[in-house]
């Protein structure tokens, strides 16, 4: 079952969590964008192998191990 919240509340939660990360981790959070959408597209869900109404979040981009990690 999906978690339902307002965009504003989600934005507040995301900002709070990011601000509370230890500096050792936060320093690596550059060039990252959080996009808030009601649901990912059906195509994105199919590609990820999940049902549209069951997804809580979706990462898109190059994973850090493929970029070289936190070096």
Helices and strands as residue ranges (DSSP letters): H 7-20, H 23-26, H 42-48, G 52-54, H 64-67
